[in-house]
Amino acid sequence: MTALVVRLDSFGDVLLAGPAVRAVAAHHEHVALLCGPRGAPAAHLLPGVDEVLVWEAPWEGFDPPDVQVADIEDLLDRLRAVGADDALILTSFHQSPLPTALLLRLAGVARTGADSTDHPGRLLDVRHRRLPGRHEAEAALDTALAMGFTPRPGDDGRLRVLPPPDTAALTGNGPYVVVHPGASAPARAWSPGRCAEAVALLTDAGHRVVVTGGPDEGELTRRVSGGTAIDLGGRTDPRTLSGVLRMADAMVCGNTGPAHLAAAVGTPVVSLFAPVVPAERWGPYGAPSVLLGRQDAPCAESRARQCPVPGHPCLDEVTAHDVLSAVQKLLQPAM
């Protein structure tokens, strides 16, 4: 039996699909995951995934591609080659699974299920209704359960990734705190100046600090590290980053994919969470965390990429001292 799981969004979204993917894998010999380019690196980290198909959908992302008949036909050929008996389509609460469901029907998938607010007609065999207040990871697993895909005994439903590598050569020996200043949307990031202040204060308090960032964030990580922290900006791929995070005492970051990667390796997270999306749905899942940021700010649930409020008050009212206190709170049981 072969299954297809679809999650077309970003890195963090694919990580949050992990518990549902494992539930599907418990009932199938082969699991293929169809995802977008930004989610593909996370797909390769998920236990239970045997094959990754990458496709950029014209209805997803910040700058989706044009609809091209040849592109759709190529995707249908690839889906037919998978030969899936079952398909689970995973979407965020504000997205429709029906465009994907139509393509899966055309590709000959026998049984398809998804969470859908819209009437699906003949496009879905299992139509699940999301329960209010569910985290995205829980909502995805709920949909898998609605299709009859129960997790293996002993699976606690938390986020997981494949075993991380040893990254001591990058971080050096001894405990450390990771500060990750970047985010895919500026509205979700703490300002660089605040991040630099937090790095300096954490260092003064006796913590070794490691600053991480993507390949295009070198200037940001250099500024934030300030010559006192270890600057790993652009030096970690997703798997390497999982190793850096696994050995960290705690991580400080915004609402960004690496926060979910930290949760997947069991590292506590200080989450500087802008309320442009609800924290109850998108906060760090299944790991100790402290949420900072005004959740009642005027930008709440706007899904804005650029902060619509002058001064970015939801996050920039958080101080470096607030972050230090949150880190110390998370580390207190181990002290």
Sequence and secondary structure as in RCSB ss.txt:
>XXXX:A:sequence
MTALVVRLDSFGDVLLAGPAVRAVAAHHEHVALLCGPRGAPAAHLLPGVDEVLVWEAPWEGFDPPDVQVADIEDL
LDRLRAVGADDALILTSFHQSPLPTALLLRLAGVARTGADSTDHPGRLLDVRHRRLPGRHEAEAALDTALAMGFT
PRPGDDGRLRVLPPPDTAALTGNGPYVVVHPGASAPARAWSPGRCAEAVALLTDAGHRVVVTGGPDEGELTRRVS
GGTAIDLGGRTDPRTLSGVLRMADAMVCGNTGPAHLAAAVGTPVVSLFAPVVPAERWGPYGAPSVLLGRQDAPCA
ESRARQCPVPGHPCLDEVTAHDVLSAVQKLLQPAM
>XXXX:A:secstr
 EEEEEE S HHHHHHTHHHHHHHHTT SEEEEEE TTTHHHHTTSTT  EEEE   TTSSSS     HHHHHHH
HHHHHHHT SEEEE   TT  SHHHHHHHHHTT SEEEEE SS  TTS SEEE   TT  HHHHHHHHHHHTT  
  TT       S     HHHH SS  EEEE   SSGGGS  HHHHHHHHHHHHHTT  EEE   TT HHHHHHHH
TTTSEE TT   HHHHHHHHHT SEEEEESSHHHHHHHHTT  EEEE  TTS HHHHS  SS EEEES TTSTTT
T   SS  STT HHHHTS HHHHHHHHHHHHGGG 
